[in-house]
Amino acid sequence: GLKLPLVVRLEGNNVQAGKATLAGSGLTIISGDTMADAAQKAVQALVQG
């Protein structure tokens, strides 16, 4: 497993399927809708520890 959260930005034809796959993976994966959103969520994850 992952020791740190993984922040991703998904875009494309099958984005919903990709998000569902990641959500069902059992890993701590944070999804952002834009690069700015993903960057903000990465900073939040870092601050929260």
N, CA, C and O atoms as a Tripos MOL2 file, in Angstrom:
@<TRIPOS>MOLECULE
protein
  196   195    49     0     0
PROTEIN
NO_CHARGES

@<TRIPOS>ATOM
      1 N           0.8150   -1.1910    0.0000 N.3       1 GLY1
      2 CA          0.0000    0.0000    0.0000 C.3       1 GLY1
      3 C           0.8540    1.2480    0.0000 C.2       1 GLY1
      4 O           2.0840    1.1880    0.0160 O.2       1 GLY1
      5 N           0.1950    2.3450   -0.0180 N.am      2 LEU2
      6 CA          0.8640    3.6430   -0.0060 C.3       2 LEU2
      7 C           0.9560    4.1740    1.4120 C.2       2 LEU2
      8 O           0.0060    4.0590    2.1860 O.2       2 LEU2
      9 N           2.0940    4.7540    1.7550 N.am      3 LYS3
     10 CA          2.2510    5.3660    3.0680 C.3       3 LYS3
     11 C           1.7740    6.8120    3.0700 C.2       3 LYS3
     12 O           1.4360    7.3570    4.1200 O.2       3 LYS3
     13 N           1.7480    7.4250    1.9050 N.am      4 LEU4
     14 CA          1.2950    8.8070    1.7460 C.3       4 LEU4
     15 C           0.1100    8.8310    0.7980 C.2       4 LEU4
     16 O          -0.0190    7.9500   -0.0510 O.2       4 LEU4
     17 N          -0.7580    9.8300    0.9280 N.am      5 PRO5
     18 CA         -1.8650    9.9200   -0.0300 C.3       5 PRO5
     19 C          -1.3420   10.2500   -1.4220 C.2       5 PRO5
     20 O          -0.3560   10.9720   -1.5690 O.2       5 PRO5
     21 N          -1.9960    9.7260   -2.4200 N.am      6 LEU6
     22 CA         -1.6720    9.9950   -3.8170 C.3       6 LEU6
     23 C          -2.7160   10.9590   -4.3530 C.2       6 LEU6
     24 O          -3.9150   10.6940   -4.2600 O.2       6 LEU6
     25 N          -2.2670   12.0760   -4.9140 N.am      7 VAL7
     26 CA         -3.1770   13.0720   -5.4800 C.3       7 VAL7
     27 C          -3.0750   12.9870   -6.9940 C.2       7 VAL7
     28 O          -1.9820   13.0580   -7.5570 O.2       7 VAL7
     29 N          -4.2270   12.8320   -7.6540 N.am      8 VAL8
     30 CA         -4.2480   12.6920   -9.1100 C.3       8 VAL8
     31 C          -5.2460   13.6650   -9.7180 C.2       8 VAL8
     32 O          -6.1870   14.1150   -9.0640 O.2       8 VAL8
     33 N          -5.0130   13.9760  -10.9860 N.am      9 ARG9
     34 CA         -5.9840   14.7340  -11.7710 C.3       9 ARG9
     35 C          -6.3060   13.8710  -12.9740 C.2       9 ARG9
     36 O          -5.4270   13.5170  -13.7600 O.2       9 ARG9
     37 N          -7.5680   13.5420  -13.1040 N.am     10 LEU10
     38 CA         -8.0010   12.6950  -14.2130 C.3      10 LEU10
     39 C          -8.8250   13.5140  -15.1850 C.2      10 LEU10
     40 O          -9.6170   14.3680  -14.7850 O.2      10 LEU10
     41 N          -8.6300   13.2450  -16.4680 N.am     11 GLU11
     42 CA         -9.4110   13.9200  -17.4980 C.3      11 GLU11
     43 C          -9.4790   12.9920  -18.7000 C.2      11 GLU11
     44 O          -8.5250   12.2710  -18.9920 O.2      11 GLU11
     45 N         -10.6010   13.0130  -19.3900 N.am     12 GLY12
     46 CA        -10.7130   12.2140  -20.6070 C.3      12 GLY12
     47 C         -12.0560   11.5310  -20.7270 C.2      12 GLY12
     48 O         -12.9840   11.7910  -19.9610 O.2      12 GLY12
     49 N         -12.1350   10.6530  -21.7060 N.am     13 ASN13
     50 CA        -13.4000    9.9910  -22.0270 C.3      13 ASN13
     51 C         -13.9230    9.1070  -20.9070 C.2      13 ASN13
     52 O         -15.1330    9.0380  -20.6910 O.2      13 ASN13
     53 N         -13.0450    8.4390  -20.1990 N.am     14 ASN14
     54 CA        -13.4700    7.4800  -19.1770 C.3      14 ASN14
     55 C         -13.1210    7.9430  -17.7680 C.2      14 ASN14
     56 O         -12.7840    7.1310  -16.9060 O.2      14 ASN14
     57 N         -13.2030    9.2490  -17.5370 N.am     15 VAL15
     58 CA        -12.8110    9.7910  -16.2440 C.3      15 VAL15
     59 C         -13.6510    9.2130  -15.1050 C.2      15 VAL15
     60 O         -13.1140    8.9240  -14.0360 O.2      15 VAL15
     61 N         -14.9350    9.0420  -15.3090 N.am     16 GLN16
     62 CA        -15.7840    8.4980  -14.2390 C.3      16 GLN16
     63 C         -15.4020    7.0560  -13.9170 C.2      16 GLN16
     64 O         -15.3700    6.6680  -12.7490 O.2      16 GLN16
     65 N         -15.1170    6.2690  -14.9370 N.am     17 ALA17
     66 CA        -14.6910    4.8820  -14.7130 C.3      17 ALA17
     67 C         -13.3490    4.8540  -13.9850 C.2      17 ALA17
     68 O         -13.1320    4.0210  -13.1060 O.2      17 ALA17
     69 N         -12.4560    5.7610  -14.3520 N.am     18 GLY18
     70 CA        -11.1620    5.8340  -13.6810 C.3      18 GLY18
     71 C         -11.2960    6.2050  -12.2220 C.2      18 GLY18
     72 O         -10.6400    5.6170  -11.3620 O.2      18 GLY18
     73 N         -12.1440    7.1810  -11.9390 N.am     19 LYS19
     74 CA        -12.3760    7.5850  -10.5500 C.3      19 LYS19
     75 C         -12.9830    6.4410   -9.7450 C.2      19 LYS19
     76 O         -12.6260    6.2360   -8.5850 O.2      19 LYS19
     77 N         -13.8960    5.7010  -10.3570 N.am     20 ALA20
     78 CA        -14.5150    4.5630   -9.6720 C.3      20 ALA20
     79 C         -13.4750    3.4840   -9.3770 C.2      20 ALA20
     80 O         -13.4800    2.8940   -8.2960 O.2      20 ALA20
     81 N         -12.5940    3.2280  -10.3240 N.am     21 THR21
     82 CA        -11.5370    2.2360  -10.1210 C.3      21 THR21
     83 C         -10.6170    2.6540   -8.9820 C.2      21 THR21
     84 O         -10.2730    1.8380   -8.1270 O.2      21 THR21
     85 N         -10.2210    3.9140   -8.9690 N.am     22 LEU22
     86 CA         -9.3530    4.4060   -7.9000 C.3      22 LEU22
     87 C         -10.0570    4.3640   -6.5510 C.2      22 LEU22
     88 O          -9.4490    3.9990   -5.5440 O.2      22 LEU22
     89 N         -11.3310    4.7340   -6.5220 N.am     23 ALA23
     90 CA        -12.0950    4.7230   -5.2700 C.3      23 ALA23
     91 C         -12.2100    3.3150   -4.7060 C.2      23 ALA23
     92 O         -12.2180    3.1340   -3.4880 O.2      23 ALA23
     93 N         -12.2970    2.3280   -5.5690 N.am     24 GLY24
     94 CA        -12.4270    0.9470   -5.1240 C.3      24 GLY24
     95 C         -11.1050    0.2520   -4.8600 C.2      24 GLY24
     96 O         -11.0890   -0.9310   -4.5230 O.2      24 GLY24
     97 N          -9.9950    0.9640   -5.0070 N.am     25 SER25
     98 CA         -8.6780    0.3370   -4.8770 C.3      25 SER25
     99 C          -8.2760    0.0680   -3.4320 C.2      25 SER25
    100 O          -7.3980   -0.7550   -3.1720 O.2      25 SER25
    101 N          -8.9120    0.7540   -2.4980 N.am     26 GLY26
    102 CA         -8.5290    0.5990   -1.0990 C.3      26 GLY26
    103 C          -7.3350    1.4600   -0.7060 C.2      26 GLY26
    104 O          -6.9020    1.4320    0.4460 O.2      26 GLY26
    105 N          -6.8000    2.2240   -1.6580 N.am     27 LEU27
    106 CA         -5.6710    3.1030   -1.3870 C.3      27 LEU27
    107 C          -6.1740    4.5130   -1.0880 C.2      27 LEU27
    108 O          -7.2920    4.8760   -1.4540 O.2      27 LEU27
    109 N          -5.3370    5.2980   -0.4230 N.am     28 THR28
    110 CA         -5.6800    6.6870   -0.1530 C.3      28 THR28
    111 C          -5.3310    7.5040   -1.3890 C.2      28 THR28
    112 O          -4.1850    7.9180   -1.5660 O.2      28 THR28
    113 N          -6.3220    7.7340   -2.2390 N.am     29 ILE29
    114 CA         -6.1240    8.4760   -3.4760 C.3      29 ILE29
    115 C          -7.0950    9.6500   -3.4870 C.2      29 ILE29
    116 O          -8.3030    9.4720   -3.3330 O.2      29 ILE29
    117 N          -6.5570   10.8440   -3.6680 N.am     30 ILE30
    118 CA         -7.3460   12.0680   -3.6970 C.3      30 ILE30
    119 C          -7.3910   12.5480   -5.1400 C.2      30 ILE30
    120 O          -6.3520   12.6960   -5.7830 O.2      30 ILE30
    121 N          -8.5840   12.7870   -5.6430 N.am     31 SER31
    122 CA         -8.7550   13.1880   -7.0340 C.3      31 SER31
    123 C          -9.1020   14.6640   -7.1300 C.2      31 SER31
    124 O          -9.9790   15.1580   -6.4220 O.2      31 SER31
    125 N          -8.3990   15.3610   -8.0200 N.am     32 GLY32
    126 CA         -8.6900   16.7590   -8.3010 C.3      32 GLY32
    127 C          -9.2580   16.8970   -9.6970 C.2      32 GLY32
    128 O          -8.9080   16.1310  -10.5950 O.2      32 GLY32
    129 N         -10.1320   17.8710   -9.8850 N.am     33 ASP33
    130 CA        -10.7570   18.0730  -11.1920 C.3      33 ASP33
    131 C          -9.8800   18.8860  -12.1390 C.2      33 ASP33
    132 O          -9.9800   18.7370  -13.3570 O.2      33 ASP33
    133 N          -9.0220   19.7440  -11.5890 N.am     34 THR34
    134 CA         -8.0960   20.5490  -12.3860 C.3      34 THR34
    135 C          -6.7180   20.4390  -11.7390 C.2      34 THR34
    136 O          -6.5890   19.9370  -10.6220 O.2      34 THR34
    137 N          -5.6910   20.9080  -12.4440 N.am     35 MET35
    138 CA         -4.3490   20.8900  -11.8540 C.3      35 MET35
    139 C          -4.3020   21.7690  -10.6080 C.2      35 MET35
    140 O          -3.6690   21.4070   -9.6160 O.2      35 MET35
    141 N          -4.9630   22.9120  -10.6540 N.am     36 ALA36
    142 CA         -4.9890   23.8040   -9.4910 C.3      36 ALA36
    143 C          -5.7000   23.1370   -8.3160 C.2      36 ALA36
    144 O          -5.2440   23.2360   -7.1770 O.2      36 ALA36
    145 N          -6.8090   22.4640   -8.5870 N.am     37 ASP37
    146 CA         -7.5550   21.7540   -7.5440 C.3      37 ASP37
    147 C          -6.7060   20.6320   -6.9540 C.2      37 ASP37
    148 O          -6.6620   20.4580   -5.7360 O.2      37 ASP37
    149 N          -6.0360   19.8770   -7.8090 N.am     38 ALA38
    150 CA         -5.1800   18.7870   -7.3360 C.3      38 ALA38
    151 C          -4.0180   19.3290   -6.5080 C.2      38 ALA38
    152 O          -3.6600   18.7440   -5.4850 O.2      38 ALA38
    153 N          -3.4250   20.4450   -6.9430 N.am     39 ALA39
    154 CA         -2.3260   21.0530   -6.1890 C.3      39 ALA39
    155 C          -2.7990   21.5170   -4.8190 C.2      39 ALA39
    156 O          -2.1090   21.3230   -3.8180 O.2      39 ALA39
    157 N          -3.9790   22.1300   -4.7770 N.am     40 GLN40
    158 CA         -4.5380   22.5870   -3.5030 C.3      40 GLN40
    159 C          -4.8000   21.3980   -2.5790 C.2      40 GLN40
    160 O          -4.5150   21.4700   -1.3840 O.2      40 GLN40
    161 N          -5.3300   20.3210   -3.1150 N.am     41 LYS41
    162 CA         -5.6020   19.1300   -2.3100 C.3      41 LYS41
    163 C          -4.3080   18.4730   -1.8400 C.2      41 LYS41
    164 O          -4.2670   17.9090   -0.7470 O.2      41 LYS41
    165 N          -3.2520   18.5360   -2.6480 N.am     42 ALA42
    166 CA         -1.9560   17.9980   -2.2380 C.3      42 ALA42
    167 C          -1.4030   18.7820   -1.0570 C.2      42 ALA42
    168 O          -0.8780   18.1960   -0.1110 O.2      42 ALA42
    169 N          -1.5180   20.0980   -1.1070 N.am     43 VAL43
    170 CA         -1.0550   20.9400    0.0000 C.3      43 VAL43
    171 C          -1.8740   20.6540    1.2530 C.2      43 VAL43
    172 O          -1.3170   20.5570    2.3460 O.2      43 VAL43
    173 N          -3.1920   20.5170    1.1070 N.am     44 GLN44
    174 CA         -4.0480   20.2020    2.2560 C.3      44 GLN44
    175 C          -3.6530   18.8670    2.8710 C.2      44 GLN44
    176 O          -3.6080   18.7410    4.0950 O.2      44 GLN44
    177 N          -3.3680   17.8710    2.0410 N.am     45 ALA45
    178 CA         -2.9720   16.5550    2.5450 C.3      45 ALA45
    179 C          -1.6480   16.6500    3.2940 C.2      45 ALA45
    180 O          -1.4620   15.9800    4.3100 O.2      45 ALA45
    181 N          -0.7330   17.4700    2.8040 N.am     46 LEU46
    182 CA          0.5560   17.6550    3.4620 C.3      46 LEU46
    183 C           0.3830   18.3250    4.8200 C.2      46 LEU46
    184 O           0.9920   17.9080    5.8050 O.2      46 LEU46
    185 N          -0.4460   19.3610    4.8730 N.am     47 VAL47
    186 CA         -0.6720   20.0980    6.1170 C.3      47 VAL47
    187 C          -1.3590   19.2090    7.1560 C.2      47 VAL47
    188 O          -1.0340   19.2660    8.3420 O.2      47 VAL47
    189 N          -2.3040   18.3940    6.7070 N.am     48 GLN48
    190 CA         -3.0510   17.5360    7.6280 C.3      48 GLN48
    191 C          -2.2120   16.3660    8.1230 C.2      48 GLN48
    192 O          -2.5700   15.7160    9.1050 O.2      48 GLN48
    193 N          -1.1140   16.0990    7.4590 N.am     49 GLY49
    194 CA         -0.1880   15.0700    7.9020 C.3      49 GLY49
    195 C          -0.5840   13.7330    7.4700 C.2      49 GLY49
    196 O           0.1050   12.7580    7.7710 O.2      49 GLY49
@<TRIPOS>BOND
     1     1     2 1
     2     2     3 1
     3     3     4 2
     4     3     5 am
     5     5     6 1
     6     6     7 1
     7     7     8 2
     8     7     9 am
     9     9    10 1
    10    10    11 1
    11    11    12 2
    12    11    13 am
    13    13    14 1
    14    14    15 1
    15    15    16 2
    16    15    17 am
    17    17    18 1
    18    18    19 1
    19    19    20 2
    20    19    21 am
    21    21    22 1
    22    22    23 1
    23    23    24 2
    24    23    25 am
    25    25    26 1
    26    26    27 1
    27    27    28 2
    28    27    29 am
    29    29    30 1
    30    30    31 1
    31    31    32 2
    32    31    33 am
    33    33    34 1
    34    34    35 1
    35    35    36 2
    36    35    37 am
    37    37    38 1
    38    38    39 1
    39    39    40 2
    40    39    41 am
    41    41    42 1
    42    42    43 1
    43    43    44 2
    44    43    45 am
    45    45    46 1
    46    46    47 1
    47    47    48 2
    48    47    49 am
    49    49    50 1
    50    50    51 1
    51    51    52 2
    52    51    53 am
    53    53    54 1
    54    54    55 1
    55    55    56 2
    56    55    57 am
    57    57    58 1
    58    58    59 1
    59    59    60 2
    60    59    61 am
    61    61    62 1
    62    62    63 1
    63    63    64 2
    64    63    65 am
    65    65    66 1
    66    66    67 1
    67    67    68 2
    68    67    69 am
    69    69    70 1
    70    70    71 1
    71    71    72 2
    72    71    73 am
    73    73    74 1
    74    74    75 1
    75    75    76 2
    76    75    77 am
    77    77    78 1
    78    78    79 1
    79    79    80 2
    80    79    81 am
    81    81    82 1
    82    82    83 1
    83    83    84 2
    84    83    85 am
    85    85    86 1
    86    86    87 1
    87    87    88 2
    88    87    89 am
    89    89    90 1
    90    90    91 1
    91    91    92 2
    92    91    93 am
    93    93    94 1
    94    94    95 1
    95    95    96 2
    96    95    97 am
    97    97    98 1
    98    98    99 1
    99    99   100 2
   100    99   101 am
   101   101   102 1
   102   102   103 1
   103   103   104 2
   104   103   105 am
   105   105   106 1
   106   106   107 1
   107   107   108 2
   108   107   109 am
   109   109   110 1
   110   110   111 1
   111   111   112 2
   112   111   113 am
   113   113   114 1
   114   114   115 1
   115   115   116 2
   116   115   117 am
   117   117   118 1
   118   118   119 1
   119   119   120 2
   120   119   121 am
   121   121   122 1
   122   122   123 1
   123   123   124 2
   124   123   125 am
   125   125   126 1
   126   126   127 1
   127   127   128 2
   128   127   129 am
   129   129   130 1
   130   130   131 1
   131   131   132 2
   132   131   133 am
   133   133   134 1
   134   134   135 1
   135   135   136 2
   136   135   137 am
   137   137   138 1
   138   138   139 1
   139   139   140 2
   140   139   141 am
   141   141   142 1
   142   142   143 1
   143   143   144 2
   144   143   145 am
   145   145   146 1
   146   146   147 1
   147   147   148 2
   148   147   149 am
   149   149   150 1
   150   150   151 1
   151   151   152 2
   152   151   153 am
   153   153   154 1
   154   154   155 1
   155   155   156 2
   156   155   157 am
   157   157   158 1
   158   158   159 1
   159   159   160 2
   160   159   161 am
   161   161   162 1
   162   162   163 1
   163   163   164 2
   164   163   165 am
   165   165   166 1
   166   166   167 1
   167   167   168 2
   168   167   169 am
   169   169   170 1
   170   170   171 1
   171   171   172 2
   172   171   173 am
   173   173   174 1
   174   174   175 1
   175   175   176 2
   176   175   177 am
   177   177   178 1
   178   178   179 1
   179   179   180 2
   180   179   181 am
   181   181   182 1
   182   182   183 1
   183   183   184 2
   184   183   185 am
   185   185   186 1
   186   186   187 1
   187   187   188 2
   188   187   189 am
   189   189   190 1
   190   190   191 1
   191   191   192 2
   192   191   193 am
   193   193   194 1
   194   194   195 1
   195   195   196 2
@<TRIPOS>SUBSTRUCTURE
     1 GLY1         2 RESIDUE 1 A GLY
     2 LEU2         6 RESIDUE 1 A LEU
     3 LYS3        10 RESIDUE 1 A LYS
     4 LEU4        14 RESIDUE 1 A LEU
     5 PRO5        18 RESIDUE 1 A PRO
     6 LEU6        22 RESIDUE 1 A LEU
     7 VAL7        26 RESIDUE 1 A VAL
     8 VAL8        30 RESIDUE 1 A VAL
     9 ARG9        34 RESIDUE 1 A ARG
    10 LEU10       38 RESIDUE 1 A LEU
    11 GLU11       42 RESIDUE 1 A GLU
    12 GLY12       46 RESIDUE 1 A GLY
    13 ASN13       50 RESIDUE 1 A ASN
    14 ASN14       54 RESIDUE 1 A ASN
    15 VAL15       58 RESIDUE 1 A VAL
    16 GLN16       62 RESIDUE 1 A GLN
    17 ALA17       66 RESIDUE 1 A ALA
    18 GLY18       70 RESIDUE 1 A GLY
    19 LYS19       74 RESIDUE 1 A LYS
    20 ALA20       78 RESIDUE 1 A ALA
    21 THR21       82 RESIDUE 1 A THR
    22 LEU22       86 RESIDUE 1 A LEU
    23 ALA23       90 RESIDUE 1 A ALA
    24 GLY24       94 RESIDUE 1 A GLY
    25 SER25       98 RESIDUE 1 A SER
    26 GLY26      102 RESIDUE 1 A GLY
    27 LEU27      106 RESIDUE 1 A LEU
    28 THR28      110 RESIDUE 1 A THR
    29 ILE29      114 RESIDUE 1 A ILE
    30 ILE30      118 RESIDUE 1 A ILE
    31 SER31      122 RESIDUE 1 A SER
    32 GLY32      126 RESIDUE 1 A GLY
    33 ASP33      130 RESIDUE 1 A ASP
    34 THR34      134 RESIDUE 1 A THR
    35 MET35      138 RESIDUE 1 A MET
    36 ALA36      142 RESIDUE 1 A ALA
    37 ASP37      146 RESIDUE 1 A ASP
    38 ALA38      150 RESIDUE 1 A ALA
    39 ALA39      154 RESIDUE 1 A ALA
    40 GLN40      158 RESIDUE 1 A GLN
    41 LYS41      162 RESIDUE 1 A LYS
    42 ALA42      166 RESIDUE 1 A ALA
    43 VAL43      170 RESIDUE 1 A VAL
    44 GLN44      174 RESIDUE 1 A GLN
    45 ALA45      178 RESIDUE 1 A ALA
    46 LEU46      182 RESIDUE 1 A LEU
    47 VAL47      186 RESIDUE 1 A VAL
    48 GLN48      190 RESIDUE 1 A GLN
    49 GLY49      194 RESIDUE 1 A GLY
